[in-house]
Amino acid sequence: MSLKVEQFMCRSDNFGVILHDTESGETAIVDAPEENAIRAVLERTGWSPTLLLVTHHHPDHVAANLALKERYGLTIVGPRAEAAKIPGLDRSVSEGDTIEFAGRTVEVIETPGHTSGHVSYHIPQEKLAFAGDTLFALGCGRLFEEGPAVMLRSMKKLAALPPETVVYCGHEYTLSNARFAVTVEPDNEELKARAGRIEAIREEGKATLPTTIADELATNPFLRWNAAGVRATLGMQDASEEEVFAEIRRRKDNF
Protein backbone atom coordinates (compact mmCIF):
# COMPACT_ATOMS: atom_id res chain seq x y z
CA MET A 1 0.00 0.00 0.00
CA SER A 2 1.45 3.36 -1.04
CA LEU A 3 -0.34 5.41 1.64
CA LYS A 4 1.38 5.70 5.01
CA VAL A 5 -0.44 7.04 8.08
CA GLU A 6 1.70 8.48 10.86
CA GLN A 7 -0.05 9.02 14.20
CA PHE A 8 1.68 10.80 17.08
CA MET A 9 0.92 12.64 20.30
CA CYS A 10 0.50 16.42 20.53
CA ARG A 11 -0.08 18.61 23.56
CA SER A 12 -1.25 16.48 26.49
CA ASP A 13 -3.68 14.06 24.85
CA ASN A 14 -4.26 15.17 21.25
CA PHE A 15 -3.34 12.97 18.32
CA GLY A 16 -1.64 14.36 15.26
CA VAL A 17 -2.02 12.49 11.96
CA ILE A 18 -0.02 12.82 8.76
CA LEU A 19 -0.75 10.98 5.52
CA HIS A 20 2.01 10.33 2.97
CA ASP A 21 1.76 8.72 -0.45
CA THR A 22 5.06 7.00 -1.17
CA GLU A 23 4.54 6.98 -4.95
CA SER A 24 3.63 10.62 -5.55
CA GLY A 25 5.31 12.06 -2.46
CA GLU A 26 2.14 13.97 -1.59
CA THR A 27 1.58 14.62 2.11
CA ALA A 28 -1.45 15.81 4.06
CA ILE A 29 -2.00 16.70 7.71
CA VAL A 30 -5.26 16.12 9.58
CA ASP A 31 -5.74 18.86 12.19
CA ALA A 32 -2.90 20.92 13.60
CA PRO A 33 -2.80 20.76 17.40
CA GLU A 34 0.86 21.70 17.86
CA GLU A 35 3.51 23.01 15.47
CA ASN A 36 6.60 21.47 17.08
CA ALA A 37 5.21 17.93 17.24
CA ILE A 38 4.10 18.07 13.61
CA ARG A 39 7.36 19.58 12.40
CA ALA A 40 9.33 16.91 14.25
CA VAL A 41 7.58 14.16 12.26
CA LEU A 42 7.99 16.03 8.98
CA GLU A 43 11.68 16.65 9.60
CA ARG A 44 12.29 13.04 10.61
CA THR A 45 10.54 11.67 7.54
CA GLY A 46 11.53 14.35 5.05
CA TRP A 47 7.91 14.75 3.99
CA SER A 48 6.62 18.12 2.76
CA PRO A 49 2.88 18.73 3.26
CA THR A 50 0.70 20.49 0.73
CA LEU A 51 -2.68 19.98 2.42
CA LEU A 52 -4.16 20.45 5.90
CA LEU A 53 -7.61 19.00 6.60
CA VAL A 54 -9.35 20.61 9.59
CA THR A 55 -12.21 18.86 11.39
CA HIS A 56 -13.38 21.74 13.60
CA HIS A 57 -12.44 25.11 15.00
CA HIS A 58 -11.33 24.33 18.57
CA PRO A 59 -7.87 25.76 19.38
CA ASP A 60 -6.35 22.35 20.11
CA HIS A 61 -7.07 21.39 16.49
CA VAL A 62 -6.09 24.60 14.67
CA ALA A 63 -3.34 26.10 16.86
CA ALA A 64 -0.59 25.43 14.31
CA ASN A 65 -2.55 26.34 11.16
CA LEU A 66 -0.87 29.65 10.40
CA ALA A 67 2.64 28.53 11.34
CA LEU A 68 2.38 25.47 9.10
CA LYS A 69 0.92 27.51 6.26
CA GLU A 70 3.73 30.02 6.48
CA ARG A 71 6.43 27.35 6.58
CA TYR A 72 5.09 24.91 3.97
CA GLY A 73 2.66 26.96 1.87
CA LEU A 74 0.01 24.29 2.28
CA THR A 75 -3.69 24.61 1.46
CA ILE A 76 -6.02 24.59 4.47
CA VAL A 77 -9.42 22.93 4.04
CA GLY A 78 -12.12 23.01 6.71
CA PRO A 79 -15.85 23.08 7.45
CA ARG A 80 -17.86 25.78 5.71
CA ALA A 81 -20.05 26.30 8.78
CA GLU A 82 -16.98 27.29 10.82
CA ALA A 83 -15.05 29.14 8.11
CA ALA A 84 -14.82 32.37 10.11
CA LYS A 85 -13.27 30.54 13.06
CA ILE A 86 -10.53 28.58 11.28
CA PRO A 87 -7.20 30.41 10.84
CA GLY A 88 -5.77 30.48 7.33
CA LEU A 89 -8.68 28.67 5.69
CA ASP A 90 -8.36 28.45 1.89
CA ARG A 91 -11.26 26.20 1.00
CA SER A 92 -14.47 25.52 2.90
CA VAL A 93 -16.30 22.22 2.50
CA SER A 94 -19.59 20.68 3.53
CA GLU A 95 -21.58 17.45 3.24
CA GLY A 96 -21.02 15.67 -0.06
CA ASP A 97 -17.96 17.67 -1.11
CA THR A 98 -14.81 15.82 -2.11
CA ILE A 99 -11.12 16.61 -2.00
CA GLU A 100 -8.49 15.03 -4.21
CA PHE A 101 -5.33 13.80 -2.51
CA ALA A 102 -2.65 11.66 -4.14
CA GLY A 103 -5.05 10.12 -6.63
CA ARG A 104 -7.64 9.41 -3.96
CA THR A 105 -11.03 10.94 -3.27
CA VAL A 106 -11.54 12.24 0.26
CA GLU A 107 -15.23 12.50 1.13
CA VAL A 108 -16.53 15.17 3.50
CA ILE A 109 -19.11 14.05 6.06
CA GLU A 110 -20.79 16.67 8.20
CA THR A 111 -20.71 15.42 11.80
CA PRO A 112 -21.88 18.29 14.03
CA GLY A 113 -22.50 17.90 17.73
CA HIS A 114 -19.22 18.60 19.46
CA THR A 115 -19.22 21.82 17.43
CA SER A 116 -21.92 23.11 15.10
CA GLY A 117 -19.87 22.71 11.92
CA HIS A 118 -17.65 19.70 12.66
CA VAL A 119 -16.76 17.53 9.67
CA SER A 120 -15.11 14.13 9.31
CA TYR A 121 -13.07 12.92 6.36
CA HIS A 122 -13.47 9.52 4.70
CA ILE A 123 -11.15 7.91 2.14
CA PRO A 124 -13.16 4.96 0.78
CA GLN A 125 -10.32 3.64 -1.36
CA GLU A 126 -8.17 3.18 1.74
CA LYS A 127 -10.99 2.31 4.17
CA LEU A 128 -9.90 5.21 6.38
CA ALA A 129 -11.87 7.81 8.32
CA PHE A 130 -10.74 10.79 10.39
CA ALA A 131 -13.43 11.63 12.92
CA GLY A 132 -11.85 14.45 14.92
CA ASP A 133 -13.80 14.91 18.15
CA THR A 134 -17.08 13.33 17.01
CA LEU A 135 -16.36 9.63 17.45
CA PHE A 136 -13.75 8.39 19.92
CA ALA A 137 -12.71 4.86 20.76
CA LEU A 138 -15.52 3.82 23.13
CA GLY A 139 -16.83 7.37 23.29
CA CYS A 140 -18.01 10.52 21.56
CA GLY A 141 -17.25 14.20 21.88
CA ARG A 142 -18.86 16.43 24.46
CA LEU A 143 -21.88 18.32 23.19
CA PHE A 144 -20.53 21.85 23.39
CA GLU A 145 -22.49 23.49 20.57
CA GLU A 146 -25.36 21.15 19.65
CA GLY A 147 -27.75 18.82 21.43
CA PRO A 148 -28.09 15.03 21.55
CA ALA A 149 -30.34 14.78 18.49
CA VAL A 150 -27.71 16.42 16.28
CA MET A 151 -24.86 14.29 17.61
CA LEU A 152 -26.94 11.13 17.28
CA ARG A 153 -27.44 11.84 13.57
CA SER A 154 -23.71 12.36 13.17
CA MET A 155 -22.90 9.11 14.97
CA LYS A 156 -25.33 7.26 12.71
CA LYS A 157 -23.49 8.56 9.65
CA LEU A 158 -20.17 7.23 10.95
CA ALA A 159 -21.76 3.96 12.10
CA ALA A 160 -22.94 3.42 8.51
CA LEU A 161 -19.38 3.35 7.14
CA PRO A 162 -18.06 -0.11 6.20
CA PRO A 163 -17.24 -2.10 9.38
CA GLU A 164 -13.62 -2.56 8.34
CA THR A 165 -13.07 1.21 8.15
CA VAL A 166 -10.07 2.24 10.26
CA VAL A 167 -10.89 5.34 12.31
CA TYR A 168 -8.46 7.95 13.62
CA CYS A 169 -9.75 10.23 16.38
CA GLY A 170 -8.61 13.46 17.96
CA HIS A 171 -7.73 12.38 21.51
CA GLU A 172 -6.39 9.57 23.68
CA TYR A 173 -9.45 9.24 25.89
CA THR A 174 -9.90 5.50 25.53
CA LEU A 175 -9.01 4.32 29.04
CA SER A 176 -11.52 6.65 30.71
CA ASN A 177 -14.07 5.81 28.03
CA ALA A 178 -13.59 2.09 28.63
CA ARG A 179 -14.06 2.41 32.38
CA PHE A 180 -17.30 4.28 31.76
CA ALA A 181 -18.54 1.95 29.01
CA VAL A 182 -18.55 -1.11 31.26
CA THR A 183 -20.85 0.71 33.68
CA VAL A 184 -23.39 1.14 30.87
CA GLU A 185 -23.20 -2.41 29.49
CA PRO A 186 -21.59 -4.59 32.19
CA ASP A 187 -22.61 -7.89 30.58
CA ASN A 188 -20.97 -7.17 27.21
CA GLU A 189 -18.16 -9.75 27.18
CA GLU A 190 -16.49 -8.24 24.12
CA LEU A 191 -16.44 -4.86 25.82
CA LYS A 192 -14.96 -6.28 29.03
CA ALA A 193 -12.22 -8.02 27.06
CA ARG A 194 -11.46 -4.86 25.14
CA ALA A 195 -11.35 -2.80 28.33
CA GLY A 196 -8.78 -5.21 29.72
CA ARG A 197 -6.62 -4.89 26.61
CA ILE A 198 -6.84 -1.11 26.82
CA GLU A 199 -5.68 -1.12 30.45
CA ALA A 200 -2.61 -3.12 29.39
CA ILE A 201 -1.90 -0.91 26.37
CA ARG A 202 -2.01 2.26 28.45
CA GLU A 203 0.16 0.74 31.18
CA GLU A 204 2.79 0.29 28.48
CA GLY A 205 2.37 3.91 27.41
CA LYS A 206 1.16 2.95 23.94
CA ALA A 207 -1.65 4.52 21.89
CA THR A 208 -5.04 2.81 21.81
CA LEU A 209 -5.88 4.23 18.38
CA PRO A 210 -6.75 3.82 15.59
CA THR A 211 -9.94 1.84 16.04
CA THR A 212 -12.43 0.37 13.57
CA ILE A 213 -16.12 0.90 12.96
CA ALA A 214 -16.69 -2.81 13.69
CA ASP A 215 -15.05 -2.56 17.13
CA GLU A 216 -17.03 0.55 17.98
CA LEU A 217 -20.34 -0.97 16.90
CA ALA A 218 -19.64 -3.93 19.19
CA THR A 219 -18.46 -2.04 22.28
CA ASN A 220 -18.99 1.74 22.16
CA PRO A 221 -22.06 2.68 24.25
CA PHE A 222 -22.62 5.79 22.13
CA LEU A 223 -23.29 3.52 19.14
CA ARG A 224 -25.31 0.97 21.10
CA TRP A 225 -28.45 2.95 21.92
CA ASN A 226 -30.60 0.00 20.80
CA ALA A 227 -28.64 -2.73 22.62
CA ALA A 228 -30.88 -4.56 25.08
CA GLY A 229 -28.16 -4.64 27.74
CA VAL A 230 -27.61 -0.89 27.53
CA ARG A 231 -31.33 -0.12 27.75
CA ALA A 232 -31.74 -2.53 30.67
CA THR A 233 -28.90 -0.92 32.63
CA LEU A 234 -30.38 2.53 32.04
CA GLY A 235 -33.92 1.37 32.76
CA MET A 236 -34.96 2.79 29.40
CA GLN A 237 -36.27 -0.25 27.52
CA ASP A 238 -39.03 1.71 25.80
CA ALA A 239 -37.26 5.04 25.39
CA SER A 240 -36.43 6.62 22.03
CA GLU A 241 -32.96 6.36 20.55
CA GLU A 242 -32.38 10.04 21.24
CA GLU A 243 -33.43 9.69 24.89
CA VAL A 244 -31.08 6.74 25.40
CA PHE A 245 -28.19 8.51 23.68
CA ALA A 246 -28.78 11.66 25.73
CA GLU A 247 -28.80 9.70 28.98
CA ILE A 248 -25.52 7.95 28.11
CA ARG A 249 -23.93 11.32 27.34
CA ARG A 250 -25.30 12.81 30.58
CA ARG A 251 -23.83 9.95 32.60
CA LYS A 252 -20.47 10.24 30.89
CA ASP A 253 -20.36 13.98 31.59
CA ASN A 254 -20.78 13.17 35.29
CA PHE A 255 -18.58 10.06 35.38
Protein Blocks (a to p, Z undefined) as FASTA:
>chain_A
ZZdcddddehjlpccdddddfknopacdehjfblklmmmmmmmnopacfbdcdfbfcfkl
mmmmmmmmmmnopacdddfklmmmmghiabdcdehiacdeehiacdddddehjbmkbccd
ddfknopacekjmbcghiacddfkbcfklmmmmmmmmmmpcfklccddfbdcklmmmmmm
mmmmmmlmklmmmmmmmmmmmmnopafbdcdfklmmmmpmklmmmbmklmmmnopmkbcf
klmmmmmmmmmmmZZ
